[in-house]
Amino acid sequence: MVNFGKLMKQAKKLQEDMLEAQKKLSELTVEGTAGGGAVKTVCNGELRVQDIKIKPEVLKDIDADMLEDLVLASLRDAQDKAKKASEEVMGKVSGPIGGVPGLM
């Protein structure tokens, strides 16, 4: 027989843990780089871009296409790092049920 009271407490705890994890991810920042640090992009754990920095000396010897490629590479690097961090944080919360389709 299923103990619904216990099940509801577990569901409430999971929901609280998920909200805490989401808050943690919104506060997390990661940095992606390209061109040996010529371009840096900062994203949060929700994959939102927070900042992009381009070293001024890069602008002297680069064309628009190359700069666009560096910005894109930097952005992708930051998003990949943020996604990995997000998976780690959410994996701790969801535990074994995270792999069950439809539950998370």
A tleap script that builds the chain and sets N, CA, C and O, in Angstrom:
source leaprc.protein.ff14SB
mol = sequence {
  NMET VAL ASN PHE GLY LYS LEU MET LYS GLN
  ALA LYS LYS LEU GLN GLU ASP MET LEU GLU
  ALA GLN LYS LYS LEU SER GLU LEU THR VAL
  GLU GLY THR ALA GLY GLY GLY ALA VAL LYS
  THR VAL CYS ASN GLY GLU LEU ARG VAL GLN
  ASP ILE LYS ILE LYS PRO GLU VAL LEU LYS
  ASP ILE ASP ALA ASP MET LEU GLU ASP LEU
  VAL LEU ALA SER LEU ARG ASP ALA GLN ASP
  LYS ALA LYS LYS ALA SER GLU GLU VAL MET
  GLY LYS VAL SER GLY PRO ILE GLY GLY VAL
  PRO GLY LEU CMET
}
set mol.1.N position { 0.839 -1.179 0.000 }
set mol.1.CA position { 0.000 0.000 0.000 }
set mol.1.C position { 0.891 1.252 0.000 }
set mol.1.O position { 1.886 1.321 0.722 }
set mol.2.N position { 0.521 2.219 -0.808 }
set mol.2.CA position { 1.299 3.439 -0.970 }
set mol.2.C position { 0.950 4.416 0.154 }
set mol.2.O position { -0.223 4.651 0.444 }
set mol.3.N position { 1.983 4.979 0.780 }
set mol.3.CA position { 1.805 5.986 1.813 }
set mol.3.C position { 1.785 7.356 1.128 }
set mol.3.O position { 2.834 7.939 0.853 }
set mol.4.N position { 0.570 7.862 0.857 }
set mol.4.CA position { 0.439 9.112 0.113 }
set mol.4.C position { 0.973 10.310 0.883 }
set mol.4.O position { 1.484 11.253 0.278 }
set mol.5.N position { 0.864 10.289 2.203 }
set mol.5.CA position { 1.407 11.383 3.008 }
set mol.5.C position { 2.902 11.492 2.828 }
set mol.5.O position { 3.436 12.587 2.655 }
set mol.6.N position { 3.577 10.363 2.868 }
set mol.6.CA position { 5.033 10.343 2.696 }
set mol.6.C position { 5.401 10.770 1.269 }
set mol.6.O position { 6.353 11.522 1.059 }
set mol.7.N position { 4.643 10.285 0.317 }
set mol.7.CA position { 4.880 10.620 -1.085 }
set mol.7.C position { 4.713 12.126 -1.321 }
set mol.7.O position { 5.495 12.724 -2.060 }
set mol.8.N position { 3.719 12.731 -0.712 }
set mol.8.CA position { 3.483 14.169 -0.865 }
set mol.8.C position { 4.614 14.973 -0.217 }
set mol.8.O position { 5.030 15.998 -0.757 }
set mol.9.N position { 5.114 14.514 0.936 }
set mol.9.CA position { 6.240 15.187 1.588 }
set mol.9.C position { 7.475 15.128 0.704 }
set mol.9.O position { 8.208 16.110 0.588 }
set mol.10.N position { 7.709 13.972 0.076 }
set mol.10.CA position { 8.859 13.820 -0.815 }
set mol.10.C position { 8.723 14.733 -2.031 }
set mol.10.O position { 9.699 15.340 -2.471 }
set mol.11.N position { 7.518 14.826 -2.567 }
set mol.11.CA position { 7.280 15.689 -3.732 }
set mol.11.C position { 7.491 17.161 -3.356 }
set mol.11.O position { 8.065 17.925 -4.132 }
set mol.12.N position { 7.034 17.548 -2.187 }
set mol.12.CA position { 7.220 18.931 -1.725 }
set mol.12.C position { 8.701 19.228 -1.534 }
set mol.12.O position { 9.173 20.301 -1.910 }
set mol.13.N position { 9.433 18.291 -0.955 }
set mol.13.CA position { 10.876 18.465 -0.748 }
set mol.13.C position { 11.581 18.595 -2.095 }
set mol.13.O position { 12.449 19.453 -2.258 }
set mol.14.N position { 11.219 17.756 -3.055 }
set mol.14.CA position { 11.810 17.812 -4.388 }
set mol.14.C position { 11.536 19.162 -5.039 }
set mol.14.O position { 12.427 19.746 -5.657 }
set mol.15.N position { 10.323 19.656 -4.906 }
set mol.15.CA position { 9.962 20.950 -5.472 }
set mol.15.C position { 10.791 22.067 -4.833 }
set mol.15.O position { 11.279 22.952 -5.537 }
set mol.16.N position { 10.950 22.035 -3.531 }
set mol.16.CA position { 11.758 23.041 -2.836 }
set mol.16.C position { 13.220 22.971 -3.284 }
set mol.16.O position { 13.862 23.998 -3.503 }
set mol.17.N position { 13.732 21.747 -3.417 }
set mol.17.CA position { 15.113 21.557 -3.872 }
set mol.17.C position { 15.302 22.075 -5.292 }
set mol.17.O position { 16.335 22.665 -5.608 }
set mol.18.N position { 14.306 21.855 -6.147 }
set mol.18.CA position { 14.380 22.324 -7.530 }
set mol.18.C position { 14.393 23.859 -7.579 }
set mol.18.O position { 15.150 24.450 -8.349 }
set mol.19.N position { 13.564 24.491 -6.767 }
set mol.19.CA position { 13.541 25.958 -6.728 }
set mol.19.C position { 14.871 26.504 -6.235 }
set mol.19.O position { 15.358 27.509 -6.754 }
set mol.20.N position { 15.460 25.858 -5.247 }
set mol.20.CA position { 16.761 26.278 -4.733 }
set mol.20.C position { 17.839 26.102 -5.806 }
set mol.20.O position { 18.704 26.963 -5.971 }
set mol.21.N position { 17.783 24.990 -6.529 }
set mol.21.CA position { 18.759 24.737 -7.596 }
set mol.21.C position { 18.618 25.776 -8.704 }
set mol.21.O position { 19.623 26.251 -9.234 }
set mol.22.N position { 17.395 26.132 -9.059 }
set mol.22.CA position { 17.179 27.140 -10.092 }
set mol.22.C position { 17.713 28.497 -9.650 }
set mol.22.O position { 18.285 29.232 -10.456 }
set mol.23.N position { 17.532 28.829 -8.392 }
set mol.23.CA position { 18.067 30.089 -7.863 }
set mol.23.C position { 19.593 30.065 -7.930 }
set mol.23.O position { 20.225 31.051 -8.310 }
set mol.24.N position { 20.170 28.933 -7.556 }
set mol.24.CA position { 21.624 28.776 -7.585 }
set mol.24.C position { 22.148 28.958 -9.013 }
set mol.24.O position { 23.173 29.605 -9.225 }
set mol.25.N position { 21.445 28.388 -9.979 }
set mol.25.CA position { 21.868 28.497 -11.378 }
set mol.25.C position { 21.764 29.932 -11.891 }
set mol.25.O position { 22.596 30.368 -12.687 }
set mol.26.N position { 20.765 30.656 -11.447 }
set mol.26.CA position { 20.633 32.041 -11.906 }
set mol.26.C position { 21.758 32.917 -11.364 }
set mol.26.O position { 22.094 33.944 -11.953 }
set mol.27.N position { 22.340 32.503 -10.230 }
set mol.27.CA position { 23.429 33.264 -9.620 }
set mol.27.C position { 24.814 32.790 -10.075 }
set mol.27.O position { 25.801 33.506 -9.905 }
set mol.28.N position { 24.887 31.599 -10.646 }
set mol.28.CA position { 26.150 31.026 -11.110 }
set mol.28.C position { 26.632 31.753 -12.358 }
set mol.28.O position { 25.828 32.077 -13.232 }
set mol.29.N position { 27.931 32.013 -12.455 }
set mol.29.CA position { 28.468 32.581 -13.684 }
set mol.29.C position { 29.654 31.748 -14.155 }
set mol.29.O position { 30.432 31.230 -13.354 }
set mol.30.N position { 29.769 31.634 -15.468 }
set mol.30.CA position { 30.893 30.943 -16.088 }
set mol.30.C position { 31.437 31.829 -17.192 }
set mol.30.O position { 30.729 32.669 -17.747 }
set mol.31.N position { 32.707 31.624 -17.499 }
set mol.31.CA position { 33.359 32.443 -18.521 }
set mol.31.C position { 33.830 31.565 -19.667 }
set mol.31.O position { 34.484 30.543 -19.459 }
set mol.32.N position { 33.488 31.977 -20.872 }
set mol.32.CA position { 33.985 31.328 -22.071 }
set mol.32.C position { 34.987 32.252 -22.748 }
set mol.32.O position { 34.856 33.474 -22.689 }
set mol.33.N position { 35.981 31.664 -23.387 }
set mol.33.CA position { 36.997 32.481 -24.058 }
set mol.33.C position { 37.255 31.962 -25.459 }
set mol.33.O position { 36.928 30.825 -25.799 }
set mol.34.N position { 37.849 32.828 -26.256 }
set mol.34.CA position { 38.281 32.452 -27.604 }
set mol.34.C position { 39.465 33.337 -27.969 }
set mol.34.O position { 39.641 34.426 -27.421 }
set mol.35.N position { 40.261 32.852 -28.894 }
set mol.35.CA position { 41.412 33.629 -29.352 }
set mol.35.C position { 42.430 33.860 -28.256 }
set mol.35.O position { 43.019 34.937 -28.162 }
set mol.36.N position { 42.639 32.841 -27.418 }
set mol.36.CA position { 43.610 32.977 -26.338 }
set mol.36.C position { 43.236 34.051 -25.332 }
set mol.36.O position { 44.108 34.692 -24.746 }
set mol.37.N position { 41.945 34.245 -25.132 }
set mol.37.CA position { 41.483 35.248 -24.180 }
set mol.37.C position { 41.188 36.593 -24.806 }
set mol.37.O position { 40.866 37.553 -24.106 }
set mol.38.N position { 41.296 36.667 -26.133 }
set mol.38.CA position { 41.015 37.936 -26.819 }
set mol.38.C position { 39.554 38.339 -26.659 }
set mol.38.O position { 39.230 39.524 -26.580 }
set mol.39.N position { 38.676 37.340 -26.613 }
set mol.39.CA position { 37.250 37.581 -26.423 }
set mol.39.C position { 36.793 36.722 -25.250 }
set mol.39.O position { 37.096 35.531 -25.187 }
set mol.40.N position { 36.066 37.331 -24.331 }
set mol.40.CA position { 35.529 36.621 -23.168 }
set mol.40.C position { 34.034 36.871 -23.075 }
set mol.40.O position { 33.562 37.993 -23.256 }
set mol.41.N position { 33.300 35.806 -22.789 }
set mol.41.CA position { 31.856 35.897 -22.619 }
set mol.41.C position { 31.494 35.301 -21.273 }
set mol.41.O position { 32.010 34.250 -20.891 }
set mol.42.N position { 30.612 35.970 -20.562 }
set mol.42.CA position { 30.140 35.480 -19.270 }
set mol.42.C position { 28.662 35.128 -19.411 }
set mol.42.O position { 27.859 35.926 -19.893 }
set mol.43.N position { 28.321 33.904 -18.975 }
set mol.43.CA position { 26.932 33.442 -18.958 }
set mol.43.C position { 26.580 33.009 -17.548 }
set mol.43.O position { 27.454 32.655 -16.756 }
set mol.44.N position { 25.280 33.040 -17.240 }
set mol.44.CA position { 24.866 32.472 -15.966 }
set mol.44.C position { 24.443 31.024 -16.190 }
set mol.44.O position { 24.479 30.521 -17.313 }
set mol.45.N position { 24.047 30.370 -15.121 }
set mol.45.CA position { 23.664 28.959 -15.194 }
set mol.45.C position { 22.395 28.706 -15.976 }
set mol.45.O position { 22.062 27.557 -16.267 }
set mol.46.N position { 21.679 29.768 -16.321 }
set mol.46.CA position { 20.476 29.646 -17.142 }
set mol.46.C position { 20.791 29.911 -18.613 }
set mol.46.O position { 19.882 30.072 -19.428 }
set mol.47.N position { 22.086 29.955 -18.949 }
set mol.47.CA position { 22.590 30.180 -20.307 }
set mol.47.C position { 22.339 31.593 -20.827 }
set mol.47.O position { 22.412 31.829 -22.033 }
set mol.48.N position { 22.050 32.518 -19.946 }
set mol.48.CA position { 21.859 33.910 -20.351 }
set mol.48.C position { 23.203 34.628 -20.360 }
set mol.48.O position { 23.978 34.544 -19.408 }
set mol.49.N position { 23.458 35.330 -21.452 }
set mol.49.CA position { 24.705 36.077 -21.589 }
set mol.49.C position { 24.664 37.276 -20.645 }
set mol.49.O position { 23.710 38.053 -20.656 }
set mol.50.N position { 25.692 37.415 -19.841 }
set mol.50.CA position { 25.779 38.496 -18.876 }
set mol.50.C position { 26.739 39.599 -19.329 }
set mol.50.O position { 26.539 40.774 -19.020 }
set mol.51.N position { 27.790 39.203 -20.070 }
set mol.51.CA position { 28.809 40.173 -20.449 }
set mol.51.C position { 29.652 39.622 -21.594 }
set mol.51.O position { 29.852 38.412 -21.700 }
set mol.52.N position { 30.138 40.505 -22.439 }
set mol.52.CA position { 31.100 40.161 -23.486 }
set mol.52.C position { 32.203 41.214 -23.445 }
set mol.52.O position { 31.926 42.413 -23.446 }
set mol.53.N position { 33.445 40.762 -23.408 }
set mol.53.CA position { 34.598 41.667 -23.398 }
set mol.53.C position { 35.502 41.317 -24.575 }
set mol.53.O position { 35.766 40.147 -24.850 }
set mol.54.N position { 35.967 42.348 -25.259 }
set mol.54.CA position { 36.906 42.186 -26.365 }
set mol.54.C position { 38.118 43.062 -26.056 }
set mol.54.O position { 37.982 44.263 -25.822 }
set mol.55.N position { 39.292 42.457 -26.058 }
set mol.55.CA position { 40.502 43.229 -25.799 }
set mol.55.C position { 40.688 44.251 -26.912 }
set mol.55.O position { 40.626 43.894 -28.088 }
set mol.56.N position { 40.910 45.501 -26.569 }
set mol.56.CA position { 41.033 46.566 -27.585 }
set mol.56.C position { 42.110 46.291 -28.635 }
set mol.56.O position { 41.930 46.631 -29.804 }
set mol.57.N position { 43.217 45.685 -28.233 }
set mol.57.CA position { 44.288 45.436 -29.200 }
set mol.57.C position { 43.876 44.442 -30.291 }
set mol.57.O position { 44.467 44.417 -31.371 }
set mol.58.N position { 42.871 43.634 -30.005 }
set mol.58.CA position { 42.369 42.681 -31.005 }
set mol.58.C position { 41.732 43.432 -32.171 }
set mol.58.O position { 41.817 42.991 -33.317 }
set mol.59.N position { 41.115 44.532 -31.889 }
set mol.59.CA position { 40.384 45.280 -32.916 }
set mol.59.C position { 41.293 45.917 -33.961 }
set mol.59.O position { 40.835 46.279 -35.045 }
set mol.60.N position { 42.566 46.055 -33.645 }
set mol.60.CA position { 43.505 46.689 -34.581 }
set mol.60.C position { 43.836 45.789 -35.773 }
set mol.60.O position { 44.002 46.268 -36.895 }
set mol.61.N position { 43.928 44.506 -35.527 }
set mol.61.CA position { 44.427 43.583 -36.556 }
set mol.61.C position { 43.413 42.507 -36.942 }
set mol.61.O position { 43.805 41.386 -37.265 }
set mol.62.N position { 42.132 42.821 -36.916 }
set mol.62.CA position { 41.140 41.781 -37.179 }
set mol.62.C position { 40.033 42.339 -38.072 }
set mol.62.O position { 39.688 43.519 -38.004 }
set mol.63.N position { 39.490 41.463 -38.905 }
set mol.63.CA position { 38.364 41.890 -39.728 }
set mol.63.C position { 37.057 41.468 -39.045 }
set mol.63.O position { 37.066 40.709 -38.076 }
set mol.64.N position { 35.960 41.963 -39.556 }
set mol.64.CA position { 34.650 41.723 -38.933 }
set mol.64.C position { 34.319 40.234 -38.875 }
set mol.64.O position { 33.800 39.761 -37.864 }
set mol.65.N position { 34.609 39.492 -39.937 }
set mol.65.CA position { 34.294 38.059 -39.956 }
set mol.65.C position { 35.045 37.306 -38.858 }
set mol.65.O position { 34.470 36.457 -38.177 }
set mol.66.N position { 36.323 37.620 -38.690 }
set mol.66.CA position { 37.120 36.957 -37.668 }
set mol.66.C position { 36.610 37.316 -36.269 }
set mol.66.O position { 36.532 36.449 -35.398 }
set mol.67.N position { 36.268 38.570 -36.052 }
set mol.67.CA position { 35.746 38.998 -34.759 }
set mol.67.C position { 34.427 38.294 -34.454 }
set mol.67.O position { 34.206 37.846 -33.330 }
set mol.68.N position { 33.564 38.199 -35.441 }
set mol.68.CA position { 32.298 37.487 -35.260 }
set mol.68.C position { 32.545 36.034 -34.875 }
set mol.68.O position { 31.874 35.503 -33.990 }
set mol.69.N position { 33.510 35.384 -35.540 }
set mol.69.CA position { 33.845 33.991 -35.220 }
set mol.69.C position { 34.352 33.858 -33.788 }
set mol.69.O position { 33.986 32.920 -33.080 }
set mol.70.N position { 35.193 34.797 -33.362 }
set mol.70.CA position { 35.724 34.759 -31.993 }
set mol.70.C position { 34.616 34.962 -30.964 }
set mol.70.O position { 34.580 34.266 -29.950 }
set mol.71.N position { 33.719 35.903 -31.214 }
set mol.71.CA position { 32.610 36.146 -30.292 }
set mol.71.C position { 31.721 34.909 -30.210 }
set mol.71.O position { 31.319 34.502 -29.120 }
set mol.72.N position { 31.419 34.319 -31.345 }
set mol.72.CA position { 30.588 33.121 -31.374 }
set mol.72.C position { 31.260 31.959 -30.645 }
set mol.72.O position { 30.605 31.248 -29.882 }
set mol.73.N position { 32.548 31.761 -30.867 }
set mol.73.CA position { 33.277 30.683 -30.189 }
set mol.73.C position { 33.304 30.909 -28.679 }
set mol.73.O position { 33.134 29.967 -27.905 }
set mol.74.N position { 33.512 32.134 -28.266 }
set mol.74.CA position { 33.518 32.484 -26.851 }
set mol.74.C position { 32.153 32.230 -26.216 }
set mol.74.O position { 32.061 31.694 -25.112 }
set mol.75.N position { 31.115 32.614 -26.914 }
set mol.75.CA position { 29.753 32.404 -26.438 }
set mol.75.C position { 29.440 30.919 -26.299 }
set mol.75.O position { 28.884 30.488 -25.289 }
set mol.76.N position { 29.791 30.154 -27.295 }
set mol.76.CA position { 29.553 28.704 -27.240 }
set mol.76.C position { 30.320 28.055 -26.097 }
set mol.76.O position { 29.806 27.159 -25.428 }
set mol.77.N position { 31.550 28.508 -25.873 }
set mol.77.CA position { 32.356 27.975 -24.774 }
set mol.77.C position { 31.675 28.255 -23.435 }
set mol.77.O position { 31.572 27.368 -22.588 }
set mol.78.N position { 31.216 29.480 -23.250 }
set mol.78.CA position { 30.536 29.844 -21.999 }
set mol.78.C position { 29.242 29.052 -21.833 }
set mol.78.O position { 28.952 28.568 -20.739 }
set mol.79.N position { 28.469 28.914 -22.895 }
set mol.79.CA position { 27.211 28.177 -22.798 }
set mol.79.C position { 27.449 26.690 -22.519 }
set mol.79.O position { 26.695 26.077 -21.764 }
set mol.80.N position { 28.484 26.110 -23.118 }
set mol.80.CA position { 28.807 24.709 -22.836 }
set mol.80.C position { 29.161 24.515 -21.367 }
set mol.80.O position { 28.736 23.544 -20.741 }
set mol.81.N position { 29.940 25.440 -20.824 }
set mol.81.CA position { 30.317 25.364 -19.406 }
set mol.81.C position { 29.105 25.554 -18.505 }
set mol.81.O position { 28.965 24.865 -17.495 }
set mol.82.N position { 28.238 26.478 -18.864 }
set mol.82.CA position { 27.034 26.723 -18.071 }
set mol.82.C position { 26.098 25.518 -18.120 }
set mol.82.O position { 25.489 25.156 -17.113 }
set mol.83.N position { 25.988 24.907 -19.283 }
set mol.83.CA position { 25.128 23.730 -19.421 }
set mol.83.C position { 25.658 22.575 -18.571 }
set mol.83.O position { 24.886 21.872 -17.919 }
set mol.84.N position { 26.957 22.386 -18.582 }
set mol.84.CA position { 27.557 21.322 -17.769 }
set mol.84.C position { 27.318 21.584 -16.284 }
set mol.84.O position { 26.970 20.668 -15.538 }
set mol.85.N position { 27.503 22.826 -15.855 }
set mol.85.CA position { 27.265 23.185 -14.458 }
set mol.85.C position { 25.804 22.979 -14.093 }
set mol.85.O position { 25.489 22.494 -13.006 }
set mol.86.N position { 24.917 23.347 -15.001 }
set mol.86.CA position { 23.483 23.172 -14.773 }
set mol.86.C position { 23.125 21.699 -14.617 }
set mol.86.O position { 22.351 21.335 -13.732 }
set mol.87.N position { 23.684 20.859 -15.471 }
set mol.87.CA position { 23.421 19.427 -15.388 }
set mol.87.C position { 23.904 18.856 -14.059 }
set mol.87.O position { 23.255 17.983 -13.484 }
set mol.88.N position { 25.039 19.347 -13.572 }
set mol.88.CA position { 25.565 18.880 -12.291 }
set mol.88.C position { 24.653 19.298 -11.140 }
set mol.88.O position { 24.334 18.489 -10.269 }
set mol.89.N position { 24.239 20.557 -11.141 }
set mol.89.CA position { 23.377 21.062 -10.066 }
set mol.89.C position { 22.029 20.352 -10.084 }
set mol.89.O position { 21.559 19.884 -9.047 }
set mol.90.N position { 21.413 20.271 -11.244 }
set mol.90.CA position { 20.090 19.648 -11.339 }
set mol.90.C position { 20.161 18.140 -11.113 }
set mol.90.O position { 19.215 17.546 -10.595 }
set mol.91.N position { 21.272 17.521 -11.496 }
set mol.91.CA position { 21.443 16.089 -11.265 }
set mol.91.C position { 21.472 15.750 -9.789 }
set mol.91.O position { 20.990 14.695 -9.379 }
set mol.92.N position { 22.039 16.645 -8.986 }
set mol.92.CA position { 22.069 16.430 -7.538 }
set mol.92.C position { 20.667 16.479 -6.952 }
set mol.92.O position { 20.361 15.771 -5.993 }
set mol.93.N position { 19.822 17.311 -7.529 }
set mol.93.CA position { 18.459 17.464 -7.026 }
set mol.93.C position { 17.569 16.327 -7.491 }
set mol.93.O position { 16.850 15.723 -6.695 }
set mol.94.N position { 17.623 16.039 -8.788 }
set mol.94.CA position { 16.673 15.057 -9.339 }
set mol.94.C position { 17.076 13.620 -9.035 }
set mol.94.O position { 16.228 12.729 -9.003 }
set mol.95.N position { 18.361 13.394 -8.812 }
set mol.95.CA position { 18.809 12.045 -8.469 }
set mol.95.C position { 18.368 11.016 -9.481 }
set mol.95.O position { 18.391 11.282 -10.683 }
set mol.96.N position { 17.963 9.838 -9.018 }
set mol.96.CA position { 17.610 8.768 -9.939 }
set mol.96.C position { 16.353 9.018 -10.750 }
set mol.96.O position { 16.192 8.420 -11.814 }
set mol.97.N position { 15.443 9.890 -10.283 }
set mol.97.CA position { 14.226 10.092 -11.070 }
set mol.97.C position { 14.446 11.019 -12.247 }
set mol.97.O position { 13.589 11.129 -13.123 }
set mol.98.N position { 15.606 11.697 -12.275 }
set mol.98.CA position { 15.908 12.588 -13.391 }
set mol.98.C position { 15.984 11.871 -14.709 }
set mol.98.O position { 15.786 12.487 -15.756 }
set mol.99.N position { 16.266 10.587 -14.692 }
set mol.99.CA position { 16.383 9.812 -15.923 }
set mol.99.C position { 15.080 9.182 -16.383 }
set mol.99.O position { 15.037 8.541 -17.433 }
set mol.100.N position { 14.026 9.357 -15.613 }
set mol.100.CA position { 12.737 8.781 -15.982 }
set mol.100.C position { 11.958 9.780 -16.812 }
set mol.100.O position { 11.613 10.854 -16.318 }
set mol.101.N position { 11.673 9.449 -18.075 }
set mol.101.CA position { 10.977 10.392 -18.951 }
set mol.101.C position { 9.640 10.841 -18.368 }
set mol.101.O position { 8.870 10.040 -17.837 }
set mol.102.N position { 9.389 12.138 -18.481 }
set mol.102.CA position { 8.111 12.683 -18.051 }
set mol.102.C position { 8.066 13.134 -16.599 }
set mol.102.O position { 7.116 13.799 -16.188 }
set mol.103.N position { 9.074 12.783 -15.821 }
set mol.103.CA position { 9.055 13.168 -14.414 }
set mol.103.C position { 9.777 14.467 -14.153 }
set mol.103.O position { 9.463 15.139 -13.170 }
set mol.104.N position { 10.735 14.860 -14.986 }
set mol.104.CA position { 11.502 16.084 -14.766 }
set mol.104.C position { 11.525 16.880 -16.044 }
set mol.104.O position { 12.119 17.957 -16.090 }
savepdb mol mol.pdb
quit
